Amino acid sequence: MGLRDSIMRIALARRGYSSTGGAEVYLSRLVRGLVENGEEVVLYSSDEWPVKAWPYGKVRCIPGDTPLKFARALHAQRRDFDCLLSLERVLECDVYRAGDGVHASWLCRRRKFEPVWKAWFRSLNHKHMEILKLERFAFDPRCTAMVIVNSRMVLEEILKYYNFPRERILLIPNGVQPRPISSRDRMHIRNQYGLSSEETVVLFAGTGWKRKGLYFAAEAIRALKGQAKLLVVGQGSSKYASLSHNTIFAGPTTCVAPFYAAADIFLLPTIYDPSSNACLEALASGLPVITTFSNGFSELLENEAELGNVVEVGDVGGLTVALERWLPREKRAISRHMRMEAAAAFSVERNAQQTLDAIKIATSR
């Protein structure tokens, strides 16, 4: 068999494009690893991706202003590839990466933090009905050969809500590409937002502030009574703008790395997150991470007290105590190398290789 015969043609599906989206960052890292391994890739999307974000060849644009329309358009495409790896809930694929988690579980979790009437109206919302319909296809063993999850939490949710075979679910953690921490970046960001070199800066990064728990983060910062400032990176509702005089809103960015350099602690008290990439990036930058048990990333912090803290969703008191634990600069400095070493085990190369192995298993069935 020649070298060319061994190359796989892999199609990837991701509806839409966002310059600040975590899924886009993950997909770019994954594809870079696949291409470096010699595989051919093509992307199916409802939007054109800028060349800078997708320097890997052609993007095949198909209709998709709703998840269901995109799934149907993808299903109608002529199959000229060896494997379809989808990051979206679609009607049929070889491998589905459940990076968005289980929508049925997310709807259940958010009910605890909203009025009963609001949850009832949401159950009638066409958008959520459409996603749940697609999710039934995604976790139907007749439609999907293999599912990849990035945390045990999501794996257990699939088994709870859907009848998908456990042996066809693979746990492949997210990968991260550590970047050198620059003291220049640290002071540039601090100067830009009026933060002194001595202040303790707590970073919150994420879009969709209600789900990410920004309210809980701001309340915990308020409880510290000026001992720390909260720097918020990302996009969300303007109603959060008056949360606290110790909260600074930096807005969305295509490069979070300088903000990790500027921060001392990373805080993400999310209501639901399959496994936050931002938390892994923060850990790789040496920051202690404080998050919730509803974040699949929290599994990395189990029995590792020097990496960060995990609290229950909505426990502002617990968040405050965790933040107070990391206020001393000496404590953060002593264990910094442990956090960077822990994150180094989750490389982009390892993630890409494990994903390629999963593709080969799925297509050999």
C-alpha positions, 0 to 999 in steps of 0.5 A, a space after each residue: 500500500 502506498 503512502 497516498 492510500 493510507 491518507 484519510 479524507 476527513 470531513 468536519 461539520 461546524 455550523 457557523 463561525 465566531 471569531 471568539 468561539 471556543 469550539 472554533 479554537 478547538 476545531 482549529 487546533 484539532 485540524 492542525 494536528 490532523 493535517 500535520 499527521 498527513 490527513 486531508 480535511 474539508 469543513 462543512 459550515 453555514 458560514 465562510 471562515 476567514 483564511 486566517 482561521 481556516 488555512 487548511 483548504 476549502 470550506 464548503 458552505 451549505 444552508 444552515 440558519 437553524 440547526 435542523 436546516 444545517 443538519 438536513 443540508 449536510 445529510 444531503 451532501 454527496 459523500 466523498 470522504 472517508 469519515 464525517 466528524 461532526 461538532 454539531 448534532 446532525 442526522 447521521 455521522 461516523 463520529 460525533 464530538 459532544 463538545 456542547 454537552 447534553 442539551 437535555 441536561 443543560 435545560 434541567 440544570 438551568 431550571 434551578 436558577 429561574 422561575 417555573 413559568 420561564 422553564 415552562 415557556 422554554 419547553 415550548 420554544 421551537 429552538 430547544 425542541 429542534 435541538 432536542 430532536 437533533 440530539 436524539 439522532 446524535 445519540 442514536 446508535 443507528 445514526 452515529 457510530 461513535 461519540 467523543 466526550 471531553 469529560 466523565 460528566 458528559 459521558 454519564 449524562 448521555 447514559 442517563 438521558 439516551 440509550 447509547 452504548 457505553 462501549 461506543 463512547 470515548 473520553 478524549 480530554 481537551 488539548 491545550 497549546 501553552 503559550 509563554 507568559 509575558 511580563 510585558 503582556 501582564 503590565 500592558 493589560 493591567 495598565 490598559 484597564 487601570 490595574 496596578 501591579 500590586 492588585 489581585 486580579 481575578 479573571 472571568 472569560 466566557 460568552 453567555 454570562 448567565 450560563 457561565 455564572 458571572 452573577 455568582 462571580 461578581 457577588 463573590 468579588 463583592 464579598 471580598 470587599 476590595 481585596 480583588 478586582 474581577 476582569 471579565 473577558 467575553 460577551 454577554 447581556 448589558 444588564 450585568 454592567 452594574 454588578 459591582 464597582 470591582 468588576 471591569 468589563 474588557 469585552 470580547 477578544 480573539 486572543 485571551 492569552 495576554 489576559 491570563 498573563 495579567 491575572 492571578 486567579 481564574 474564576 468560572 462558576 458556571 451553571 453548565 460546561 461540558 469541559 471548559 477550554 478556558 479553564 485548561 488554558 488558565 491552568 496552563 498559564 499557571 493560574 489557580 482555577 476555581 469552578 463548579 462541579 457542573 463543569 467537566 473540567 473540575 474532574 482535573 482538580 479532583 484530589 489536587 488541592 494545589 490546582 484550584 477549587 471546586 464548589 457547588 453551583 450558586 454557592 457564593 460563600 464557597 466561591 468567596 472562601 476559595 478566592 480568599 485561599 488564593 489571595 496570598 501571592 506566595 501561595 500562588 507562586 509556590 504551586 504555579 509550576 504544579 498547575 503548568 505541569 498538570 496542564 502539559 499532560 493535555 496537549 493538542 497533539 495528544 488530543 488530535 492523535 486520540 481523535 484520529 484513533 477514534 475515527 479509524 475505529 469508527 470507520 472500521 466498524 
